[in-house]
Amino acid sequence: MAKYTLNQLARMIDHTNLKADAHYLDFEKLCEEAKRYHFAMVAINQIQSPICAKFLAETDIKIGAAIAFPLGQTSIEAKVFETENALKIGANEIDYVIHIGKVREGDWSYIQREMEAIVKVCRKNDVISKVIFENFYLTTEEKIKLCEIANIVKPDFIKTSTGMAAGGATLEDVALMRKHVSDDIQVKASGGVRTADMFLKMLKNGAKRVGTSSGILIIEEIKERFFNNGEEYLEL
């Protein structure tokens, strides 16, 4: 079992606002919350990168741009451009959506080329890369094959979901992904993680990051249940 302080738990949360109608004041609020709770990252649509970079200047909180979000249905070239542009305008982490249709077609060479192209840009710029599988649409065999490709390409994270499909992260998927990738690749759970219990279960099953818009509620609940009772750390 590992021991986590409250701050270490907060540093495993990507504080998220990917709403279509979110605007400047929403991102100011998102960033202020991220600073107050010391979350790992703010997860945003790519165009909001400069706003969040402004609010998070001189902090260690990352600006995570979502690429080809949420459908993944753009060309490799378009995804590479969007990634490069996101980094140029202020992002310093990347979460991109795979071409789900190519997975369903079994075009694994395309998926590997796509992953290699985006991970290459991230490595060149020394930023974390996360590959969103969108597991709701995939079979177990397809998820495992994606893990095998990730073992070749070596993104920093593989991620369960966008949170925009009809289903999000499951404990089973997190365990499956953790089982089938090497130790130098981490797993991010995203989509539907709204309670402290579910957050902690995701960590127990192997997630090292959790994307959620409920991070404040989760940390406050953990604080109330454990750390306000004199606990210095939580064992998982």
C-alpha positions in Angstrom: 0.0 0.0 0.0 1.1 3.6 -0.7 0.7 6.6 1.5 -0.7 9.9 0.2 -1.0 13.3 1.8 -4.0 15.5 0.9 -1.8 17.5 -1.4 -0.5 14.4 -3.1 -4.1 13.4 -3.8 -5.0 16.8 -5.1 -1.9 16.6 -7.4 -3.6 13.6 -9.1 -6.6 15.6 -10.3 -6.9 17.4 -13.6 -9.4 20.1 -12.9 -11.7 20.2 -15.9 -13.9 22.6 -17.8 -14.6 21.4 -21.4 -18.1 22.9 -21.7 -19.0 24.4 -25.1 -20.4 27.5 -23.5 -17.6 28.2 -21.0 -16.1 31.7 -21.2 -13.4 34.0 -19.8 -14.8 34.3 -16.2 -15.3 30.5 -16.0 -11.6 29.9 -16.8 -10.6 32.6 -14.3 -12.6 30.7 -11.7 -11.2 27.3 -12.8 -7.6 28.5 -12.5 -8.2 30.2 -9.1 -9.7 26.9 -7.9 -6.8 25.0 -9.3 -4.4 27.2 -7.4 -6.3 27.0 -4.1 -6.4 23.2 -4.2 -3.1 22.7 -5.9 -4.5 20.4 -8.6 -2.1 19.0 -11.2 -3.6 20.6 -14.3 -6.5 22.5 -15.7 -8.1 20.5 -18.6 -9.5 22.8 -21.2 -10.3 23.1 -24.9 -7.3 24.1 -26.9 -8.4 27.7 -27.6 -8.5 28.5 -23.9 -4.8 27.8 -23.5 -3.6 31.5 -23.4 -6.3 32.5 -20.9 -5.3 29.8 -18.5 -1.5 30.4 -19.1 -2.1 33.9 -18.0 -3.9 33.0 -14.8 -1.5 30.2 -13.9 1.7 32.0 -14.7 4.5 31.4 -12.1 2.7 28.3 -10.7 3.4 24.6 -11.2 -0.1 23.9 -12.4 -0.2 22.7 -16.0 -2.4 23.8 -18.8 -3.8 20.8 -20.5 -5.1 21.3 -24.0 -7.6 18.8 -25.5 -6.8 18.0 -29.1 -9.4 16.8 -31.7 -11.8 16.8 -28.9 -14.2 15.1 -28.4 -14.6 13.0 -31.5 -11.0 12.4 -32.7 -12.2 12.7 -36.3 -9.5 14.9 -37.8 -6.4 14.0 -39.8 -3.0 13.3 -38.3 -1.8 16.5 -39.9 -4.6 18.5 -38.3 -4.0 17.0 -34.9 -0.2 17.7 -35.2 -1.0 21.3 -36.1 -3.5 21.7 -33.3 -1.0 20.3 -30.8 1.8 22.6 -32.0 -0.5 25.6 -31.9 -1.7 24.7 -28.4 1.9 24.6 -27.1 2.6 27.8 -28.9 -0.3 29.7 -27.3 0.2 28.5 -23.7 -0.6 24.8 -23.2 2.0 22.6 -21.6 0.2 19.2 -21.5 -1.6 17.5 -24.3 -4.6 15.1 -24.2 -5.5 14.0 -27.7 -8.4 11.8 -29.0 -7.5 8.9 -31.2 -9.2 8.3 -34.5 -11.8 5.9 -33.1 -13.1 4.9 -36.5 -9.6 3.7 -37.5 -9.6 1.5 -34.4 -13.0 0.0 -35.3 -11.6 -0.7 -38.8 -8.6 -2.4 -37.4 -6.2 0.1 -39.1 -3.5 -0.2 -36.4 -0.7 1.2 -38.6 -2.7 4.4 -38.8 -3.2 4.6 -35.1 0.5 4.0 -34.4 1.5 6.7 -36.9 -1.0 9.1 -35.3 0.3 8.4 -31.8 3.9 8.6 -32.9 3.3 12.0 -34.6 1.7 13.6 -31.6 4.0 12.1 -29.0 7.0 13.3 -31.1 5.7 16.9 -30.9 5.2 16.6 -27.1 8.7 15.1 -26.6 10.3 17.8 -28.7 8.6 20.4 -26.4 9.2 18.4 -23.2 5.5 18.2 -22.3 3.4 15.3 -21.1 1.3 13.5 -23.7 -1.9 11.6 -23.0 -3.7 9.4 -25.5 -7.5 9.2 -25.1 -8.9 5.8 -26.1 -12.7 6.6 -25.6 -13.2 3.1 -24.3 -17.0 3.3 -24.4 -16.9 2.5 -28.1 -14.2 -0.2 -28.0 -14.0 -4.0 -27.4 -11.7 -5.4 -24.8 -9.5 -6.7 -27.6 -9.3 -3.2 -29.2 -8.4 -1.7 -25.8 -5.6 -4.2 -25.3 -4.3 -3.6 -28.9 -4.1 0.1 -28.2 -2.1 -0.6 -25.0 0.3 -2.7 -27.1 0.8 0.2 -29.5 1.3 2.6 -26.6 4.0 0.2 -25.3 5.9 0.8 -28.6 5.3 4.6 -28.9 5.6 5.4 -25.2 3.2 8.3 -24.5 3.3 9.4 -20.9 -0.3 8.5 -20.2 -3.1 6.5 -21.7 -6.6 7.8 -20.8 -10.0 6.1 -20.6 -12.4 8.6 -22.0 -13.3 12.1 -23.0 -16.2 12.3 -20.6 -18.4 13.2 -23.6 -19.5 9.7 -24.7 -22.4 7.9 -23.1 -20.0 6.1 -20.8 -16.9 7.2 -19.0 -14.2 5.7 -16.9 -14.8 2.3 -15.3 -12.7 0.5 -12.7 -12.5 -2.5 -15.0 -11.0 -0.4 -17.8 -8.5 1.3 -15.5 -7.3 -2.2 -14.3 -7.2 -3.5 -17.8 -5.1 -0.6 -19.1 -2.8 -0.8 -16.1 -2.3 -4.5 -16.7 -1.4 -4.1 -20.4 1.0 -1.2 -20.4 4.5 -1.0 -19.0 5.4 0.8 -15.8 6.7 3.8 -17.6 3.3 4.6 -19.0 0.6 5.9 -16.6 -3.2 5.6 -16.7 -5.6 8.5 -16.5 -9.3 7.9 -15.6 -11.7 10.5 -16.9 -15.5 10.7 -17.3 -18.0 10.2 -14.5 -15.7 10.4 -11.5 -17.7 12.5 -9.1 -17.2 11.2 -5.6 -14.3 10.6 -3.2 -15.1 6.9 -3.1 -14.9 6.5 -6.9 -11.8 8.7 -7.1 -10.0 6.5 -4.5 -11.1 3.3 -6.2 -9.7 4.6 -9.5 -6.3 5.2 -7.8 -6.4 1.7 -6.2 -7.0 0.2 -9.7 -4.0 1.9 -11.1 -4.9 5.4 -12.2 -2.2 8.1 -11.5 -4.4 11.0 -12.8 -8.1 11.6 -12.7 -9.9 14.1 -14.9 -13.0 15.5 -13.3 -15.0 18.7 -12.8 -15.8 17.5 -9.3 -12.3 17.8 -7.9 -13.2 20.3 -5.2 -16.0 18.1 -3.9 -13.7 15.1 -3.9 -10.9 16.7 -2.0 -13.2 18.4 0.5 -14.9 15.0 1.1 -11.5 13.3 1.6 -10.4 16.1 3.9 -13.5 15.8 6.0 -13.4 12.0 6.2 -9.7 11.5 6.9 -7.5 14.6 7.3 -9.7 16.6 9.6 -9.6 13.6 12.0 -5.8 14.1 12.5 -4.7 11.8 9.7 -1.4 12.8 8.1 -1.8 10.6 5.1 -4.2 8.1 3.5 -3.1 4.6 2.6 -4.3 3.0 -0.6 
